């Protein structure tokens, strides 16, 4: 028990050694584009519709990028790319 801290329950976590990514997010907050550094975390709101779709593309040719989609604090989907300008798509539910 206790405070779970500032980490959002619904979130997209980006890790790896690529520098940046451009992401398209669809959740209860509607569709939006987000540019983020890697590593980074994007707050999401899966909410009452319980559906989410994410697509992130590496901003460069070098490095690896891993996406992890958490819903209600649980890891629900993940994917990795090391391709040049690689793209990772995740959906919830699977």
Secondary structure as the mmCIF struct_conf table of DSSP 4:
data_model
#
loop_
_struct_conf.conf_type_id
_struct_conf.id
_struct_conf.beg_label_comp_id
_struct_conf.beg_label_asym_id
_struct_conf.beg_label_seq_id
_struct_conf.end_label_comp_id
_struct_conf.end_label_asym_id
_struct_conf.end_label_seq_id
BEND BEND1 UNK A 6 UNK A 6
BEND BEND2 UNK A 9 UNK A 10
STRN STRN1 UNK A 11 UNK A 16
BEND BEND3 UNK A 17 UNK A 17
STRN STRN2 UNK A 20 UNK A 27
TURN_TY1_P TURN_TY1_P1 UNK A 28 UNK A 29
STRN STRN3 UNK A 30 UNK A 37
BEND BEND4 UNK A 38 UNK A 39
STRN STRN4 UNK A 40 UNK A 43
HELX_RH_3T_P HELX_RH_3T_P1 UNK A 47 UNK A 49
TURN_TY1_P TURN_TY1_P2 UNK A 50 UNK A 50
STRN STRN5 UNK A 52 UNK A 58
BEND BEND5 UNK A 59 UNK A 63
STRN STRN6 UNK A 65 UNK A 71
TURN_TY1_P TURN_TY1_P3 UNK A 72 UNK A 73
STRN STRN7 UNK A 74 UNK A 81
BEND BEND6 UNK A 83 UNK A 83
TURN_TY1_P TURN_TY1_P4 UNK A 84 UNK A 85
STRN STRN8 UNK A 87 UNK A 92
#
